[in-house]
Amino acid sequence: MDSPFDPSGTVIVSGIQPSGALHIGNYFGAIRQHIALQDKHPSFYFIVNYHAMTTVQDADMLREHTLSAAITYLALGFDPERSNLFAQSDIPLLNELTWVFCCLTPVSHLEKGVAYKDKVAQGLTPNCGLFNYPVLQAADILIYGGTLVPVGADQRQHIEMTRNIAQRFNNRYGPLFPIPEAYIVDHVATVPGIDGRKMSKSYGNAIGMFEEKKELKRRVRRIVTDSTPLEAPKDPDKDNVFALLRLFATPDKEAELRQAYLAGGYGYGHAKQELIRLMLDYFGPARERRRELLKDLDYVHDVLRQGAKNARTVADACMERVRELTGLVTMLR
């Protein structure tokens, strides 16, 4: 019996975690690439609510964030006619494949996981879910025959773990899984949060894509800057506000703002006002589309349901082959 995957095809697979409201770091680091790639290859994008349970253990909050993530994707231009969007938990076969992979993965490899090591370094006690996070992520990718995985640079290690797991399975049981490659957009720098660290929900330093004007102003005004006087020249490449401005500005506008910084007489307050204006313009159409989607949740549910059906078809075929190769006896089919 051959592999259920097309060995000559490119399949894009990636997920987004619903551990809170999605922010502009999520957009520039992942979502924008996901939407841009949907025209090029078959793709599976999923809302990783299993992964989110490592930190979100409030049922209502998890449901709300999962649905909100789907609405955000659709508002930003995700087309369910060309790609698949679904909730990770609609594919429970992932947990079966994760167990198979756990039995092939040395504990020492998981102890090197960046997220796990970060929690230990902070003096926190990681749960088993966080420890096994890379194994579930490998199942997320491999169960659909993923070959190209759009991720942020900080996820490169997890893709290497996925590659190792796929190779271990193939070496032990026979060639089944393609070996995926990370797709990292190198020209997108880390998006800084309002405190200058990487923008992250867990740091509480994020700026949402769809903030109302009043809240957006409040968040932007809190962006950390240095104490250079208004009249003095400023180095745009060392400023958090400029790092965000360049994400939204056209090349001509970025050049104009850079010159204003270097000339002096242009304060950080001016830059923050410009950032607010650019953000409101950039996400304006998506904000309106989001309002419409909030009034038509049946449509959102239908998109997730169809995406899950398509994903299950592929996952079922994969797991049938996995069971055959590993000797897992199943009498109920």
N, C-alpha and C positions, 0 to 999 in steps of 0.2 A: 504493500500500500504506500503510495507516494505521499510526500508532504502536502498538507492542505493549502500551502501558500504558493503563490506564483514566484518562482525563483528569479524571474527576469523583471519583476515589477517593483516599483517604489511605493511604499506604504508609509504615510506620515502618521505618527502617533504622539500625542502629548496630552497633558492634563493640567488643570488649574485647581488650586486648593481653596475651598470655600470656608476658610477659617475666619473670615471677616469681609467687610465691604472691599471690593476690588478697587485698586488705586492706580495712579498713573505709572507707578513702577511696574505693576502687572501688565499694563497696556504696552509700554515700550519694551519691556523685557520679554513678553510672550504673546499676548493677545494679538497685537498688530501683525506679528509674523504668522500666527495661525491663520488669520483671515486672508493675508496675502498669498498663502500657500494653497488655499482651498481650491483654486482653479487649476493647479498643476498636477496633483496626484490624488489617488484615493486616500482619504484621511479619516482618522478616528480621534475626536477630541472629547474628553470626558471630565466631569467635575468630580474630583477625587474626595468624595465624602468619607470613604473608609480611612484615608490618610488623615483627614481633618480630625477624626476622632482621637488622635494622639493628644490633641489640645482642646478640642471643643467637645464637651460632654454634657451639653444642654440640648435636649431633643428639639425643642422649638427653634432654638438658634441655628442648629445644623440644618433643619428643613428650610428655614428662611434664607440662610446664606447659599444653600444649594440652588434654590429657585432664582435668587438674585443673580447668581453667577450666570445662569442660563439666559436671563433677561439681558444682562450686560453684553454677552456675546452677540445676541440677536440685534440689539440696539446698535452695536458697532459695525454691523455688516455681515455677520455670519449667515451663510446661505444654506439652509438644511436640504435644499435640492441638490447641492453639489458636495456636501460633506455630512459627517455624522456627529451629532452632539448628544450626549447622554450622561446620566448619573452613573458613576462607578458601581454603586450598590445594585444597579439593575443587572449586573453581570456577576452573580455569586460564584460562578465557576472560577473566578479569579482566586478565590480562597483555596480551592482545591489545587490549582497550579502553584500557588504560593507555598503550600505544604510540600509539594514535590521538590520545588526549588530549595526550600529550607533544608531538606535532607541531602542536598548536594553542596551546600554553602558552609564553609568553615566559619566558626564563631569568630576566629581571629580577623577575618575579612570584615565582618560587621562591626567589630570593635574599632576599626579605623574610619568608620563613617563620620563625615564632617558634622552632621546634625547631632549625632549621638555624642561625639567628643565635645562639641560646644556646650551641650547641656551639662555634661559631667564637669567641664571646666567652670561653669557658673555655679557649681555646687548643688545642682538640681538632681533629682532622682528620675532618670528616664524610665518610661514604661516599656513593656515588651513591644508595643506597637511601633514606637520610635526606633527601637533597636533593630526591628525587622523591616523597617520602612523600605530599604533598598531592595529587599526580596519581593515585596508586593509591587514595588515600582517596576521590577523586572517582569513580573507577571503581567502588569498593565501593558507593557510594550510588546512582549513576545506572544501573547495569546492572540493578537491580531496580525502577527507576522510583520510587525513594525520594522522598517529599515532605516527611517530617517526620523530623528526625534528633536524637534525644536525645543531648546532649553536655554536657560541662562547659564553664564559661565560657571556659576557656583554649583551647578548640577552636573558638571562634567564628570566628577568622580562617580556619581550614581550610574551614569551611562556606561562607564568602564566596568562597574560591577555587573550591570546587565549583560554586557558582552561576555564577561567571564562566566556568568551563570549559563548563558546560552551555549558557550563552548563546552562547559562541563557536561551539560545534558547531552549535547551532540556526540561528545567523545564517549560517554557512558552507554547511551542507548541507540545512537544512530542519528544521522543528519535529519533534523526536523526544522529547527529554528534558524532563520537568517540572522546574521550578526549585525545589529543596528549601528548606525553612525549618529553622533550628536550633530545637530545643526545649530551652530551658535553664531549669532550676528555680532561680529567683532566690533563693528563701528558704533554699536549702542553701548555707551558707557554706563556704569552703575548709576542708577537714578538716585540722587541724594534726597533724604527726607528733610524735614524742617529743622532737624538738629545736626545735619551734616553727615550723619551715618547713612548707610544704605536704607532706602525707604522700605519699611516693613511694618505689617500690621502688628507684629509682636513687639516692636519698639514704640508703638504709638506715635510715630512720626510721619504718617502717611498723609497724602492729599488725595481725596477721592476724585474720580473722574466726573461725577455728577453732583458735586456739592452745589447747593444753592448759593447764590451770589454772596449773601451775608456770611455764611459759614466759610466759603472759599476765601473771602477777604480776611477773616479771622485767622485761618490757617496760614495763608501766605505771609501775613504780617509777622508771624512768629518765626519765619525762616531766619536762622542764625547768620549774621554777617559780622564783619570786623568793625573796628571803630574809625576807619578812615573818614576824615571830614568831607562834607559835601563838595567843597571846591577842589579837593585834591584828586589827581588821577588814581584810577583803581585798576587792579589786575583782574580782568574778567575770568581768567583761567583758574583763579583761586577763590572764586565766589560761588556760593551755593545757588544764589538766585540766577546768575548767568547760566549755570549748568542746566537749570530747568528751562530758562528762556530758549536756549538753543534747540531744545526738543520740539518746540512749537513754532519757532520763527522760520521764515523762508531764508535761503542763503543771503539774499540782499538785506533783509531785516536783521539777521544776525551780524552781518558786517557793520551795519549802521549802529547797532547797539554796542558792539565791540569798540568802535571809534568813540562813542559817547563816554564809555567807561574810561578809555585811555586819555581823553581830552580833559577830564575834570569838569566839575560843575553839574555832574549827573549823579544823583544820590541813590542809595539803595532803595529809598522810598519810591523814587521814580521807576526803578527797575521792577519793584514789586507790583506797582500799578500796571505796568506793561504786561507782566506775567499774568495777572488776573484777566486782563482784556483778551490776551492771546488764548488762554485756556477756555474762557467762555465761548469764544468764537470757534475754537477747534472742536470742542465737544458739543456745540450747540445742536447740530442736527441729530446726533445720537441721543442727546438728552430728550429731545422731542419724541424721538422714536421710542425711547424707554417709557415715557409717559403713556404712549399708546399701548405698549405691550402690557403695562400694569393693568389696563382695562380689559385685556383679552388673554387672561391666564390659561384659558382652554387651549389656545393656539400654542403657548409655550409648552404645556403638558404634552400636546400632540407631537411637537418637535422632539422632545426628550424620549417619548414612547417609541417613535419610529426609529430614532437613532439607536436606541437600545435593542430593538428587534434586529436591525441590521448587524449590530455588533455581536449579538448572541448567536446569530447564524455562523459567523466566523469562529467565535469562541467554542461553540459546540463541536465543530469539525476539528479544531485544534485539540480539544480535550479527548475526543474519541481516539485520536492518534496517540496522544500522550499515554492514555490508559493501556492501549495495546502494546506500546513499546516498553512500558514500565512493568507490565504484568498485573495492573490493578484490575481485579475481576469485578465485572458489573453484570448482574443478572436482570436488572430493571432498566429497560431502554424503551 
